[in-house]
Amino acid sequence: MLRIERIISNKIARSEFLSWLEILATWALIEATIWSSRKTQFRLFWISAAFIIGSTLCHHPKLNEIGLGLRGLRSSLWVIPAAIACSAAAVLLAWAAGTLHPLFGIVGTASHSIGYAVWAIFQQFILQSYFYLRLEKLISARAAVLLSTGLFCLVHIPNPVLVAVCLVAGYLACEVFRRNRNIYALGVAHAVLGLTIAVTVPDDIQRHMRVGIGYYHYHAQRLITPRG
């Protein structure tokens, strides 16, 4: 009996160690990606994505377990109209203040929006399906919400606008996921709010939504670009 208990205890310890290792490795890869530039950043981005997807598939999870099924979708749909309402209010305020502007870049608005929506859903997968679910097994659910939110904020440093938004939106998203276990509506709401920030907050403040070293590159570019 003692031998069986010892084997079970060792398996639990190995599982917990693996979870912490996956969390730290993924967070380190993300940080390395956002604080690198050009070809190095491009390579690290795909290495990070491959690691996240590969280490998820290694556990053979069911779709409902990681928020990719239909369970909890209906009960979490309310976040989409809530995000749209916040977006509408922000657009009206920006219009009144004269800060409303088109999306940055040469890509068309529709393509830009669709691409960002896909990226937003993947970010929710990283935050909820990867970080939160692993942390929930290691610590309490409430603590997992707070720690996941903290990690979400850290990867948006040094952009003060995004860090502030992520502190609130990240916490609410983790709470919604904790109760509903679905990322689709959260991803759509993320996309709505992200695009809203992009068109309502002046570029000189949100710096084209850049984080990491890109935030400072934008600043340097603004300083050396002649006026007129």
Contacts in CASP RR format, 6 or more apart in sequence:
PFRMAT RR
TARGET T0000
AUTHOR 0000-0000-0000
METHOD contacts of the structure
MODEL  1
MLRIERIISNKIARSEFLSWLEILATWALIEATIWSSRKTQFRLFWISAA
FIIGSTLCHHPKLNEIGLGLRGLRSSLWVIPAAIACSAAAVLLAWAAGTL
HPLFGIVGTASHSIGYAVWAIFQQFILQSYFYLRLEKLISARAAVLLSTG
LFCLVHIPNPVLVAVCLVAGYLACEVFRRNRNIYALGVAHAVLGLTIAVT
VPDDIQRHMRVGIGYYHYHAQRLITPRG
15 137 0 8 1.000
16 137 0 8 1.000
16 138 0 8 1.000
19 134 0 8 1.000
19 137 0 8 1.000
19 138 0 8 1.000
20 138 0 8 1.000
22 55 0 8 1.000
22 130 0 8 1.000
22 134 0 8 1.000
23 131 0 8 1.000
23 134 0 8 1.000
23 135 0 8 1.000
25 51 0 8 1.000
26 48 0 8 1.000
26 51 0 8 1.000
26 52 0 8 1.000
26 55 0 8 1.000
26 126 0 8 1.000
26 130 0 8 1.000
26 131 0 8 1.000
27 131 0 8 1.000
27 151 0 8 1.000
27 154 0 8 1.000
27 155 0 8 1.000
29 44 0 8 1.000
29 47 0 8 1.000
29 48 0 8 1.000
29 51 0 8 1.000
30 48 0 8 1.000
30 126 0 8 1.000
30 155 0 8 1.000
31 154 0 8 1.000
31 155 0 8 1.000
32 44 0 8 1.000
33 41 0 8 1.000
33 44 0 8 1.000
33 45 0 8 1.000
33 48 0 8 1.000
34 41 0 8 1.000
34 155 0 8 1.000
34 211 0 8 1.000
34 212 0 8 1.000
34 213 0 8 1.000
34 214 0 8 1.000
35 212 0 8 1.000
35 213 0 8 1.000
36 44 0 8 1.000
36 213 0 8 1.000
37 213 0 8 1.000
37 214 0 8 1.000
37 217 0 8 1.000
49 122 0 8 1.000
52 125 0 8 1.000
52 126 0 8 1.000
52 130 0 8 1.000
56 66 0 8 1.000
56 129 0 8 1.000
56 130 0 8 1.000
63 69 0 8 1.000
64 70 0 8 1.000
64 71 0 8 1.000
64 181 0 8 1.000
65 133 0 8 1.000
65 181 0 8 1.000
66 125 0 8 1.000
66 129 0 8 1.000
66 133 0 8 1.000
67 128 0 8 1.000
67 129 0 8 1.000
67 177 0 8 1.000
67 181 0 8 1.000
67 182 0 8 1.000
67 183 0 8 1.000
68 125 0 8 1.000
68 129 0 8 1.000
68 183 0 8 1.000
69 182 0 8 1.000
70 182 0 8 1.000
71 181 0 8 1.000
71 182 0 8 1.000
72 180 0 8 1.000
72 181 0 8 1.000
72 182 0 8 1.000
73 180 0 8 1.000
73 182 0 8 1.000
73 184 0 8 1.000
73 185 0 8 1.000
75 179 0 8 1.000
75 180 0 8 1.000
75 182 0 8 1.000
76 176 0 8 1.000
76 177 0 8 1.000
76 180 0 8 1.000
76 182 0 8 1.000
76 184 0 8 1.000
76 185 0 8 1.000
76 186 0 8 1.000
77 185 0 8 1.000
78 185 0 8 1.000
79 173 0 8 1.000
79 176 0 8 1.000
79 185 0 8 1.000
79 186 0 8 1.000
79 188 0 8 1.000
79 189 0 8 1.000
80 185 0 8 1.000
80 188 0 8 1.000
80 189 0 8 1.000
80 192 0 8 1.000
82 189 0 8 1.000
83 188 0 8 1.000
83 189 0 8 1.000
83 190 0 8 1.000
83 192 0 8 1.000
83 193 0 8 1.000
84 192 0 8 1.000
86 193 0 8 1.000
86 196 0 8 1.000
87 192 0 8 1.000
87 193 0 8 1.000
87 195 0 8 1.000
87 196 0 8 1.000
90 196 0 8 1.000
90 197 0 8 1.000
90 200 0 8 1.000
91 100 0 8 1.000
91 196 0 8 1.000
91 199 0 8 1.000
91 200 0 8 1.000
93 200 0 8 1.000
94 100 0 8 1.000
94 199 0 8 1.000
94 200 0 8 1.000
94 201 0 8 1.000
99 200 0 8 1.000
99 201 0 8 1.000
99 202 0 8 1.000
100 199 0 8 1.000
100 200 0 8 1.000
101 199 0 8 1.000
101 202 0 8 1.000
101 203 0 8 1.000
102 109 0 8 1.000
102 199 0 8 1.000
103 109 0 8 1.000
103 112 0 8 1.000
103 113 0 8 1.000
103 195 0 8 1.000
103 198 0 8 1.000
103 199 0 8 1.000
104 198 0 8 1.000
104 203 0 8 1.000
104 208 0 8 1.000
105 112 0 8 1.000
113 191 0 8 1.000
113 195 0 8 1.000
116 191 0 8 1.000
116 194 0 8 1.000
116 195 0 8 1.000
117 187 0 8 1.000
117 188 0 8 1.000
117 191 0 8 1.000
120 187 0 8 1.000
120 188 0 8 1.000
120 190 0 8 1.000
120 191 0 8 1.000
120 194 0 8 1.000
121 183 0 8 1.000
121 184 0 8 1.000
121 187 0 8 1.000
121 188 0 8 1.000
121 190 0 8 1.000
121 191 0 8 1.000
123 187 0 8 1.000
123 190 0 8 1.000
124 173 0 8 1.000
124 177 0 8 1.000
124 183 0 8 1.000
124 186 0 8 1.000
124 187 0 8 1.000
124 190 0 8 1.000
125 183 0 8 1.000
127 148 0 8 1.000
127 151 0 8 1.000
127 152 0 8 1.000
127 170 0 8 1.000
127 173 0 8 1.000
127 174 0 8 1.000
128 148 0 8 1.000
128 173 0 8 1.000
128 174 0 8 1.000
128 177 0 8 1.000
128 183 0 8 1.000
128 186 0 8 1.000
129 183 0 8 1.000
131 147 0 8 1.000
131 148 0 8 1.000
131 151 0 8 1.000
131 152 0 8 1.000
132 144 0 8 1.000
132 145 0 8 1.000
132 148 0 8 1.000
132 174 0 8 1.000
132 177 0 8 1.000
132 178 0 8 1.000
135 143 0 8 1.000
135 144 0 8 1.000
135 147 0 8 1.000
135 148 0 8 1.000
136 144 0 8 1.000
136 178 0 8 1.000
138 144 0 8 1.000
139 147 0 8 1.000
141 178 0 8 1.000
144 174 0 8 1.000
144 178 0 8 1.000
145 171 0 8 1.000
145 174 0 8 1.000
145 175 0 8 1.000
145 178 0 8 1.000
146 171 0 8 1.000
148 170 0 8 1.000
148 174 0 8 1.000
149 166 0 8 1.000
149 167 0 8 1.000
149 170 0 8 1.000
149 171 0 8 1.000
149 174 0 8 1.000
150 167 0 8 1.000
152 166 0 8 1.000
152 170 0 8 1.000
153 163 0 8 1.000
153 166 0 8 1.000
153 167 0 8 1.000
153 170 0 8 1.000
155 211 0 8 1.000
156 162 0 8 1.000
156 163 0 8 1.000
156 166 0 8 1.000
156 211 0 8 1.000
157 163 0 8 1.000
157 211 0 8 1.000
157 212 0 8 1.000
158 211 0 8 1.000
158 212 0 8 1.000
158 215 0 8 1.000
158 216 0 8 1.000
159 206 0 8 1.000
159 207 0 8 1.000
159 209 0 8 1.000
159 210 0 8 1.000
159 211 0 8 1.000
159 212 0 8 1.000
159 215 0 8 1.000
161 197 0 8 1.000
161 201 0 8 1.000
161 205 0 8 1.000
161 206 0 8 1.000
162 197 0 8 1.000
162 206 0 8 1.000
162 209 0 8 1.000
162 211 0 8 1.000
165 193 0 8 1.000
165 194 0 8 1.000
165 197 0 8 1.000
169 190 0 8 1.000
169 193 0 8 1.000
173 186 0 8 1.000
173 189 0 8 1.000
173 190 0 8 1.000
176 185 0 8 1.000
176 186 0 8 1.000
177 183 0 8 1.000
177 186 0 8 1.000
194 209 0 8 1.000
197 206 0 8 1.000
197 209 0 8 1.000
198 206 0 8 1.000
198 208 0 8 1.000
198 209 0 8 1.000
204 222 0 8 1.000
207 214 0 8 1.000
207 215 0 8 1.000
207 218 0 8 1.000
207 219 0 8 1.000
208 218 0 8 1.000
210 217 0 8 1.000
210 218 0 8 1.000
END
